[in-house]
Amino acid sequence: MISPTIQKALNDQIALEARASFLYLSMSVWCDAQGLEGCCKFMQRQSEEERMHMLKIFHYMSEVDALAITPAIDQVPVEFDSVKSMFEQVYAHEQKVSASIHNLVALSVQERDHNTDNFLQWFVEEQREEEALMRTILDKIKLIGDGPQSLYYIDKEVSAINDQAIKEAAAEKA
């Protein structure tokens, strides 16, 4: 059994992951409406990944006999100014998630909860990868530009990144 403090912090993380899943799903719908098929698929995959993160915490909490709470999610944005601003929001959100994970790790160390600390190490690595991925996409957008004529190339780049991530995930499962 984990402490009530750790249980609350993990439930807060569940809510953060759930919000990210819904935010990225909303972004995928926006991308679809803009004709950005590659970005749409990328954001759909990101949404699924955030949901998987949430479920991973749910399962962990069940294993340690803690109560995982399904969060209520406030309405996420449905409109975005541009692809660049959308990815800037994604990057900022990933940084927020990383900070939350780091705070959870510090709390688990403070409480001498070695099981939770060990469990969270996967998330630490995952967040490093997520932040690096979003920086890469933003760097590509800066190189290409974000004007109307550049959207085609941005979409192709994001689609290629998404395809590579899918291949890597399949290779890990094999």
C-alpha positions in Angstrom: 0.0 0.0 0.0 1.2 3.5 -0.8 0.8 6.5 1.4 -2.2 8.8 0.9 0.2 11.6 -0.2 1.6 9.4 -3.0 -1.9 8.2 -3.9 -3.2 11.7 -4.3 -0.1 12.7 -6.4 -0.6 9.7 -8.7 -4.3 10.6 -9.1 -3.2 14.1 -10.0 -0.9 12.6 -12.6 -3.7 10.5 -14.0 -5.7 13.7 -14.5 -2.8 15.4 -16.2 -2.3 12.5 -18.6 -6.1 12.3 -19.3 -6.2 16.0 -20.1 -3.2 15.6 -22.4 -5.0 12.7 -24.2 -8.1 14.9 -24.8 -6.1 17.9 -25.7 -4.1 16.0 -28.3 -7.3 14.4 -29.7 -8.8 17.9 -30.0 -5.7 19.0 -31.9 -6.0 16.0 -34.2 -9.5 17.1 -35.1 -8.3 20.6 -35.7 -5.5 19.3 -38.0 -8.0 17.2 -39.9 -10.2 20.2 -40.5 -7.1 22.1 -41.8 -6.3 19.3 -44.3 -3.2 18.3 -42.4 -3.5 14.5 -42.5 0.0 13.8 -41.2 -0.4 16.1 -38.3 -3.8 14.6 -37.6 -2.5 11.1 -37.4 0.5 12.2 -35.3 -1.8 13.9 -32.8 -4.1 10.9 -32.7 -1.2 8.7 -31.8 0.0 11.1 -29.2 -3.5 11.1 -27.7 -3.5 7.3 -27.6 -0.1 7.4 -26.0 -1.2 9.7 -23.2 -4.2 7.5 -22.5 -1.8 4.5 -22.2 0.3 6.5 -19.7 -2.9 7.2 -17.7 -3.8 3.5 -17.8 -0.3 2.5 -16.8 -0.7 4.5 -13.6 -4.2 3.0 -13.0 -2.8 -0.5 -13.2 0.1 0.4 -10.9 -2.2 1.8 -8.3 -4.3 -1.4 -8.5 -1.2 -3.5 -8.0 -0.3 -1.5 -4.8 -3.9 -1.6 -3.5 -4.5 2.1 -4.0 -7.6 3.8 -5.3 -7.2 5.3 -8.8 -9.7 7.9 -9.6 -11.1 8.5 -13.0 -10.8 12.3 -13.4 -13.3 14.8 -14.7 -11.7 16.8 -17.6 -12.5 20.4 -18.3 -13.2 21.3 -21.9 -10.0 21.5 -23.9 -9.4 24.1 -26.6 -10.8 23.3 -30.0 -9.2 26.1 -32.1 -5.6 26.8 -32.6 -3.9 29.8 -34.2 -1.5 27.9 -36.4 0.4 24.6 -36.6 3.4 26.2 -35.0 1.4 27.6 -32.0 -0.3 24.2 -31.6 3.1 22.4 -31.4 4.4 25.1 -29.0 1.4 24.3 -26.8 2.2 20.6 -27.0 5.8 21.3 -26.1 4.8 23.4 -23.1 2.3 20.8 -22.0 5.0 18.0 -22.2 7.3 20.2 -20.1 4.5 20.5 -17.5 4.0 16.8 -17.5 7.8 16.3 -17.1 7.9 18.7 -14.1 5.0 16.8 -12.6 6.7 13.4 -13.0 9.9 14.9 -11.5 7.9 16.1 -8.5 6.4 12.7 -8.1 9.8 11.1 -8.2 11.1 13.5 -5.5 8.0 12.8 -3.4 8.5 9.0 -3.7 12.1 9.4 -2.6 11.1 11.6 0.3 8.5 9.1 1.4 11.0 6.2 0.8 8.5 4.6 -1.5 11.0 2.6 -3.6 8.3 0.8 -5.6 6.8 4.0 -6.8 10.2 5.5 -7.5 11.1 2.5 -9.6 7.7 2.6 -11.4 8.2 6.3 -12.3 11.6 5.9 -13.9 9.9 4.7 -17.1 8.0 8.0 -17.2 11.1 10.0 -16.6 12.7 8.5 -19.7 9.4 8.7 -21.7 9.1 12.4 -21.0 12.7 13.1 -22.0 11.9 11.5 -25.3 8.6 13.4 -25.7 10.2 16.8 -25.1 13.0 16.0 -27.5 10.4 14.9 -30.2 8.4 18.1 -29.8 11.6 20.3 -30.0 12.6 18.4 -33.2 9.2 19.2 -34.7 9.4 22.8 -33.7 12.9 23.0 -35.1 11.6 21.7 -38.4 8.8 24.2 -38.4 11.3 27.0 -37.8 13.4 25.8 -40.8 10.4 25.3 -43.1 8.5 28.4 -42.0 4.8 28.3 -41.0 3.2 30.2 -43.8 0.3 28.7 -45.8 2.6 27.3 -48.5 4.8 25.7 -45.9 2.0 23.7 -44.3 2.4 20.9 -46.9 6.0 20.4 -46.0 5.4 20.6 -42.3 2.6 18.0 -42.7 5.0 15.7 -44.6 7.7 16.0 -42.0 5.3 15.3 -39.1 3.9 12.4 -41.0 7.4 11.0 -41.5 8.2 11.4 -37.8 4.9 9.6 -37.0 5.7 6.7 -39.4 9.1 6.3 -37.8 7.7 6.2 -34.3 5.2 3.6 -35.4 8.0 1.5 -36.8 10.0 1.8 -33.7 7.1 0.9 -31.5 6.4 -2.2 -33.6 10.1 -3.2 -33.4 10.0 -2.9 -29.6 7.0 -5.2 -29.4 8.6 -7.8 -31.7 
